[in-house]
Amino acid sequence: MHDAPHHHPHKVIEGLEYVKRGDHALTGDLYLPADAVNVPCMVAVHGGAWQRGQRANYRHLGRFLADHGIGLFAISYRFAPKDRYPAAVHDARAGVQFLRAKGAGLGIDPNRIGLIGDSAGGHLAALVALAGDNPEFAGKPDDAFPGVSTKVKVCAPVYGVYDMAAQWEADREIAPSVSGSEVFLGLSPVEDRFAYHRASPINYITKASAHTAFFLCWGARDDVVDPSRQAEPFLAALKRADVMVRTCVVDGPHFWLSDPLDEPGSFSGFLAPRLVRFLKTSL
């Protein structure tokens, strides 16, 4: 495992509490340039079918961004089936609210916050970016910073799920057992199709979404989250609404963002410098 070159020192603040849920503190790891003053910062939401995964998946990308002057706050969030939708949405919202309310004291510019997420985390990042301030999600009693907006300047979802019903259908084809989206939402679209509609980022794309620029990434050979059912229709909807969007397509499968960046042929290594270039102009 290689650390970043020493001429670009970064610092990591591990286990930073960002919200309490009952007696349980939710924490994240904050990757920052060593001398961070007013730097932009991304809230990172890991994948794992809304049921598992770990924020340490972002340790390589977090250090890389910090070495390029951009912070990354990788959060942990509540999992289904113990805590179903919209618990994880509220936790992703809380990550943004925390940085906006408290970031200045950590060397972060509270006006330059973005979201990144992969797979289920891409779903959560896109949903918060597009709908976090909607009455559907905003103003809940256990918000630590209830009045704080979750609008972000950029969103970078990687092989994300944007249409929950389409993912449920695809999951049924791969394995007729219970779909991750069904575990997360607590029911199937056959029971409540509108619940799937409300939980789908693609249904919140409007002209009013244009305040957020998107960096949309996927693997062309993804057999878990099919780009033709997810990323491509999502991209088309963003373009129709005149949302600024850049794409990064790799010739890869699903679930590689946690890989070391310096391995030969690393898909995350391909993405990282392109993401930095996008963030330098848009965040």
N, C-alpha and C positions, 0 to 999 in steps of 0.2 A: 504494500500500500504506500503510495507516494503522497507526501504532503506537497502543498504548493511551493513554488520557489521562494526562497527566503527574502528576496528583494521586494516581495509584495506581501508584507505580513498581514494576516487577518487574525481576528479573535472570535472565539465561540463562547457564547453564554448559554450553558446547558440548563435545562429544567426551569425555564423562566415561566412563572405562573401568569396566565393571561385572563383566566376567568374561573369562577367557582361555580360548580353545579351541585347544589346541596352542600354536602360536606366534602365533596370531591374537587380537588384543584386540577384544572387542565393546564398542561405545561407545553412549552415549545423550546426549540433550540434556535438561538439567534446567531447568525453568521454575519459578521461586519468587517469592513476594513478596519485595521488596527487604530487608525486615527480618524474614525468616522465623525464627520461633522456635517449635518444636514444632507445625508445621503438618501437616495431613493431606496425603497425596500419592498420585496415581494413576500407575501404570505404564501407558504407552500403547504398543499394538502395532499398527503400521500394516498395511494390506491390500495385496493384489497377488497373489492366487492362490497364496500360499506361495512365489512364485518371483521377485518383484520388489517395487518400492515403496521408499519412503524415509521415514525418521522425521521429516523436515522437513514432512510432511503435517500434523503436529500443531502447527505453529508458531503458527497463529492461536488454536486452542483452548487451547494451553498458556499463551499470554500472557493470555487471557481468564480462565482459572482462577486464574492467579497474581495477577491484579488483584483477584480475589475471595477471596484468602486460602488458595488450595488449590494445592499443587504438582503438577507433571506431569513425569514422566520418560519421554520418548519414546525407545524403544530401537531399535537395529538388531539383526537376527537372521539366522541362516544360512538360505539359500534352497535349495529343491529346484530341479533334480534333483541338484545337487552334494551337498547335505546333505539327505537325506530325513527324513521323520518317524522318530523324535520329536525330531530336533535342535532345531527351532524351539520345540517345547514346553519343552525344557530351557532354552533361552535366555530365554523368557518367565518361567519359574520363577526363573531366575538374577536377572532384573530385580527381582522381588519380594524375593528373598533379600538382594540388595545393599542395598535400601532399609531392610530390617528390621535388617540387621547394621551398616550404616554411616550410615543416615539421620540419626541423632541429631546426628552431627558436622556435618551439612549444614543443620540447622535443621528436620528432619522428625521428626514423631512416629512412631516405629517401630510403634506399636500401631494407627495409623490409615492403613492402606495399602489401596488399591483397584486394580482393573484396568479398563482401557478398551481396546477394540480395534474395528476396523472390517473387515468382510468376512472375509478369511482371518485378520486380526488379532482379529476378534470371536470366531472359532473358538478361537484360541489363548488369548485372555483367559478365555473361558468354561471351557475345558478345564482350565486351571490353577486357576481359582477353585473348580471342582467336584472336581477330581481330582489337583491338584498334589502332595498329600502321600500319594497312594496308592502302594503298592509298585510299581505299573506305571511310575511316573515318578520316585519319590523315591530319594535315596541313591545317586546315580550317582557314579563315581569322579572325574569332572572338575568336580563342584560346587565352587564357591569357598567356599561356606558350607554344607557338607553337612547339618548338623543343623538348619538354620534352616527353620521352617515356611513354606509358601507360602499358607497360609490368608489370605484377605483379607476386609475388612469389607463391601466392595461390589464389584460387577462391572457394567460398563456396555457390553455388546456392541451394536454398531451394524451393522445389516444383515449379521449374522454367519451362518456355516454351523454348524449344530448337529447335523445328521444327515448323515454323509458319504455313505452309500449313496443317500439321497434326492437329494443334490446331484449325485452321479455320474449318476443316472438323468436328472435335469433337464439336465445338461450334454450328455448324449447327444442329447437332443431339440433343443437349440439348435444344436449343431454336432457331428456324429458323430465328430469327431477326438478326440484324447486329452483327457480331463477334467483340470482342475487338481488335483482330489482324487486322481486316478490318478497324476499326476506326483509329488505330495507323498508318497503312500503307497507308490509303487513297484510297484503292482499294481492289478488291477481287483477289484471284489467278486465277479466270476465266478471269480476265482482264489482269493480268500480273503475271504469275507464277514465273518468274525470280526474281521479286521484293521480293517475299516471300523467295526464295532461298537465296538471298543476305542478308536478315535480320535474317537468322536462324543460331544460334551459331554452331549447329551440322555440318554445311557445312564448317567450318573453322578449324576443328580438323585435324591436320596433324602431322607427326613426329616432325615438327618444334615447335609444341605446348608444347613439353615436359618441357619447362622452367617453366611451371606453374603446381603446384600440385592441384588436385581437391578434395574437400570434398563435396560429392553429397548427398543431403538429400531430402527425400520425405515422404509423408504419404501414407501408403498402401491402405487406403480407400478414396483417393482423387477422387471426382467425378467431379471436375472442370478442373483440369489438369491431365489427365489420365497417370499414371506412365508407362503403357505399350506402350504408344505412345510418351512419352517424356523422362522421366528420364532413363528408361531401354535402349532404343536405344542409348541415349547419352552416358550412361555408357559403352555400348559395343563399341562404336566408340572411346572413350577415351582409352579403353584397347587395341584395335587394333593398335592404334598409339603409344602404350607404354608410355602413360601419367600416372603419378602416381595418383591413385585415391582411396579414401576411401569412404565408403558409410555409411549413417545413415538412417535407415528406421524405421519410427514410425508407430504404429497401429492407425493412425489418418486420418482426412479429409484434406481439404485445408484451408490454412490461419489461422495459430495458432502461428506464430513466435512472435507476439506482446504480447502474454499472459504473465502474471507474471510467473517467474520461480519457485516460491516456493509453488504454489498451488498443492495439491495432484493430481497425475496423469498428471501433466503439460507436454505436448509434448515439449515445448520450454525448460522446466527444464531437460528433458531427453537429448535433443540435446546439451545444453550449455557446460556441462563438457567434452563431447566427442569432441566438437569443440575446446575447449581450449587445450585438449591433442594433437589434430592434429596440431593446430597452434604452440604449443610449440616445435614441432619437425620439422615443415615445413616452418614456417614464420621467 
